Amino acid sequence: MSGSKLYVGNLKYSITDEQLAKLFAEYGEVKSANVIKGKGFGFVEMSSVEEADRAREALNGKDFDGRTLRIAEAQPPRTERREFRGR
């Protein structure tokens, strides 16, 4: 893994940023935790790649509040694609 930002999927919609940060704090310093409201996923940024690796390995597939977590390295946002219109 090359980044310290993680995608966290399969969250209950009621989970807060603070609850997510607390879960990941056991594995290192959490720089930010952001739950996307009403979507069931969020992002956690750890202070180092090593901490992010440790958290991902420990928490991926684990139960959190009745849901099985899906954790992966966060991908950069997709760039908007221009529509191709042939003649």
Buried (B, 14 or more C-beta within 10 A) or exposed (E): EEBBBBBBBEBEEEBEBEBBBEBBBEBBEBBEBBBEEEEBBBBBBBEEBEBBBBBBEEBBEEEBEEBEBBBEBBEEEEEEEEEEEEE
